[in-house]
Amino acid sequence: GVTEGYNGTIFAYGQTGSGKSFTMQGIVAPSTQKGIIPRAFEHIFESVQCAENAKFLVRASYLEIYNEDIRDLLGADTKQKLE
């Protein structure tokens, strides 16, 4: 759906240490251990490359909500809390 213009969200919820970060990020090698984020990006950018007569804006955010504090994990200061 995201390649058709719909917003997409991947939400990982669970207890500390349950594997959320590994599921989202994975590891680079072997490629079978890549997480959801790198796999989704590969799919999106392959689709964008193949599209003709279309423009795309790809924007991503990676947020952490912990103890009611929100942090932007892609921001310059990942320790800074968002309002």
C-alpha positions in Angstrom: 0.0 0.0 0.0 2.8 2.5 0.7 3.9 2.4 -2.9 0.3 3.4 -3.9 0.4 6.5 -1.7 -0.9 5.1 1.6 0.9 5.8 4.9 2.4 2.8 6.6 3.3 2.1 10.2 5.2 -0.7 11.8 4.6 -0.9 15.6 6.7 -3.1 17.8 5.4 -3.5 21.4 6.6 -5.7 24.1 8.5 -6.3 27.3 12.1 -5.1 27.6 14.5 -7.7 26.2 11.8 -9.5 24.1 13.5 -8.8 20.7 11.8 -5.7 19.3 15.0 -4.0 18.2 16.3 -7.2 16.6 13.1 -7.7 14.8 13.1 -4.2 13.5 16.8 -3.8 12.7 18.3 -7.3 12.5 21.9 -7.8 11.5 23.5 -7.1 8.1 25.1 -10.5 7.6 23.9 -13.0 6.9 21.1 -11.4 4.8 18.6 -13.8 6.2 18.9 -12.0 9.6 17.9 -8.6 8.2 15.1 -6.9 10.2 11.8 -5.5 9.0 13.2 -2.0 8.4 16.0 -2.8 5.9 13.7 -5.3 4.2 10.9 -2.7 3.9 13.4 0.0 2.6 14.7 -2.4 0.0 11.2 -3.2 -1.2 10.1 0.5 -1.3 13.2 1.7 -3.2 13.0 -1.2 -5.7 9.4 -0.2 -6.3 10.3 3.5 -6.7 13.1 2.6 -9.2 10.7 0.6 -11.4 7.9 3.2 -11.4 7.4 5.3 -14.5 5.8 8.8 -14.6 5.6 9.1 -10.9 7.2 11.0 -8.1 7.7 9.7 -4.6 8.5 11.3 -1.3 9.8 8.7 1.2 9.9 9.9 4.8 10.6 7.7 7.8 10.7 8.1 11.5 11.9 5.8 14.2 10.5 6.6 17.6 10.9 5.0 21.0 8.1 5.4 23.6 9.4 4.3 27.1 7.9 5.3 30.4 5.8 7.9 28.7 8.8 9.6 27.2 9.2 9.8 23.4 12.6 9.9 21.7 13.5 10.3 18.0 16.0 7.5 17.3 17.0 9.0 14.0 17.5 12.5 15.4 20.9 14.1 16.2 20.4 13.6 19.9 18.7 10.3 20.6 18.6 11.0 24.4 16.5 14.2 23.9 12.9 13.8 24.8 10.2 15.0 22.4 7.3 17.1 23.6 
